[in-house]
Amino acid sequence: MVSQNVPPLLRKGILLSALLGLCLACGPDQGERRQEEAFWDKGPPPILRFKGEKVYWGDEWVNDGSAIYYDEMGRVVGQGRFDMGQEVGDWTLEEKGFVGRGSFSTGKRHGKWVYAYPSGKTQEEGRYNLGKREGEWRGFYSNGALKTIRVYVDGQLKGQPETWDVEGHRN
C-alpha cells in the first residue's frame, strides 16, 4: 500500500508504474520456445513464407532450431538450422537460380559449398572461411566442362581467373 504521506499525483504515478511493471512481467519468459509460421501477403489461399522454431531471448523472438523458407509459389528455397539467431550446420539455399549446399558456423558460410544448376550439375564449388571465399573456386558450364578457376585469399580474388571455353580449350 502507498503511504498516505505521499502527495496524490506521486501516489498515482507509483501505482501506474507498478501496474505497468505487472503488465511487462506478463510477457514471454526468457527461453520460452514456439513454432512460427509467416505467410506471403498474397492469396487466397495463404502461401507459407517461413516455418521454424523461435526462442524468446533478450527482448525479442529469435530463430532457434529448424527453419524452412518458401518462395511466393510455395517452393522450398532454404532449409537449415539456427542457434540463437545465427545459421549453423548444413543448409540448402536457392540463390540466383542455383541451389547451394554447404555449412554455416556462427551465421557465416564455412567449409565446402557446392552450387548446382537446376539440372543438378555443379555450377561452382569452393570453400568459405567464416563467410569469405578462400582458396580455389571452380566454375563449370551446364554440360559439366570446366569454365573458370579463381583463387581467393581472405575473400579477395587473387590474380586473374583462368578460363576455358565450353569445348574445354583454355582462353
Secondary structure, 3 states (H helix, E strand, C coil): CCCCCCCHHHHHHHHHHHHHHHHHHCCCCCCCEEEEEEECCCCCCCCEEEEEEEEEECCEEEEEEEEEEECCCCCEEEEEEEECCEEEEEEEEEECCEEEEEEEECCEECEEEEEECCCCCEEEEEEEECCEEEEEEEEECCCCCEEEEEEEECCEECCCCEEECCCCCEC
